[in-house]
Amino acid sequence: MCDATYHIRLCTCGEGQIDEDRCWRLIRTDPDGEMLMGLIEPPMHTITSIYLGYKLLDDLNGCEVFDFDYEPKLGDVIEITLEGNEFAYEYTGTKFTKAPIDYHFSHTLSVVRGSVSV
């Protein structure tokens, strides 16, 4: 497993042993997929989850958090599950931002996934 310092580490090592309560996934929109629609139920946020969400976003944009060479592409989405919270960030061409609440209504292709080290 990768070791984190003061920043998160998104690891692919141990891919067969991913803990679903502490994981991440990189996805891209499938250009050949169909659009899905449904009801949105926004998540409940706590002060801790809000802080953690901003910390993850800051690390994604300011540090090398991946354990592999990664060049983000426009529209890439990183989903992170950590400490009972789920976060999603979308690459907008210059940086990651919070993903729009409806990002998951598009068909996506899973690129890579792994474990989160904090």
C-alpha positions in Angstrom: 0.0 0.0 0.0 1.2 3.5 -0.7 2.1 5.8 2.2 0.5 9.2 2.5 2.2 12.2 4.0 0.3 15.4 4.7 -1.6 14.8 1.4 -3.9 12.0 0.2 -2.4 9.3 -2.0 -4.6 7.6 -4.6 -3.0 4.2 -5.1 -3.4 1.4 -7.6 -1.2 -1.1 -5.8 -3.3 -3.9 -4.3 -6.0 -3.3 -6.9 -7.5 -6.8 -6.1 -7.9 -5.8 -2.4 -9.8 -2.5 -2.6 -11.7 -1.6 0.5 -15.0 -0.1 -0.9 -15.2 2.2 2.2 -11.9 3.7 1.3 -11.4 3.8 -2.4 -11.3 6.0 -5.6 -12.3 5.6 -9.2 -11.3 7.6 -12.3 -14.1 7.7 -15.0 -14.6 9.3 -18.4 -17.8 10.1 -20.3 -18.6 7.4 -22.8 -19.3 9.4 -26.1 -21.3 6.4 -27.4 -23.5 6.1 -24.3 -27.0 7.1 -23.7 -28.1 9.9 -21.3 -29.8 8.7 -18.1 -32.2 10.7 -16.0 -33.5 10.3 -12.5 -34.2 12.0 -9.2 -31.4 13.7 -7.3 -31.2 13.3 -3.5 -28.4 15.6 -2.2 -26.2 14.2 0.5 -26.2 15.4 4.1 -23.0 17.3 4.9 -21.2 17.8 8.2 -18.5 20.3 9.0 -16.0 17.4 8.9 -17.1 16.2 5.5 -17.0 19.7 4.1 -13.5 20.2 5.4 -12.4 16.8 4.0 -14.0 17.6 0.6 -12.0 20.8 0.3 -8.8 19.1 1.5 -9.2 16.4 -1.1 -9.8 19.0 -3.8 -6.7 21.0 -2.7 -4.5 17.9 -2.8 -5.8 16.9 -6.3 -4.9 20.3 -7.7 -1.7 21.0 -5.8 0.1 17.7 -5.3 1.0 14.5 -7.1 -1.6 12.2 -5.5 -1.5 9.3 -8.0 1.0 6.5 -7.8 1.1 6.4 -11.6 1.7 8.9 -14.4 -1.7 10.6 -15.0 -2.4 13.4 -17.4 -6.0 14.6 -16.8 -8.4 15.0 -19.7 -11.3 17.4 -19.9 -14.3 15.8 -18.3 -12.4 13.2 -16.2 -14.1 12.5 -12.9 -12.5 11.3 -9.8 -14.9 9.7 -7.3 -13.5 9.2 -3.7 -15.2 7.3 -0.9 -13.6 8.0 2.5 -14.7 7.9 6.1 -18.3 7.3 5.1 -18.4 10.2 2.7 -18.5 10.2 -1.1 -16.9 13.0 -3.1 -16.7 13.7 -6.9 -14.4 16.1 -8.8 -14.3 16.9 -12.5 -11.4 18.1 -14.5 -12.4 21.3 -16.3 -9.3 21.8 -18.5 -7.1 23.6 -16.0 -8.0 22.1 -12.6 -10.4 19.8 -10.8 -13.6 21.3 -9.4 -16.5 19.8 -7.5 -18.4 17.6 -10.1 -21.8 18.8 -11.0 -24.5 17.0 -9.0 -25.8 15.3 -12.2 -22.4 14.1 -13.5 -23.3 10.4 -12.9 -26.3 10.5 -15.3 -23.9 10.1 -18.3 -22.6 6.8 -19.4 -19.1 6.5 -18.2 -16.0 4.3 -18.8 -14.0 3.2 -15.8 -10.4 4.1 -16.4 -8.7 3.0 -13.2 -9.5 2.6 -9.5 -7.6 1.9 -6.3 -7.3 2.6 -2.5 -7.0 5.9 -0.7 -4.2 6.5 1.8 -4.5 9.4 4.3 
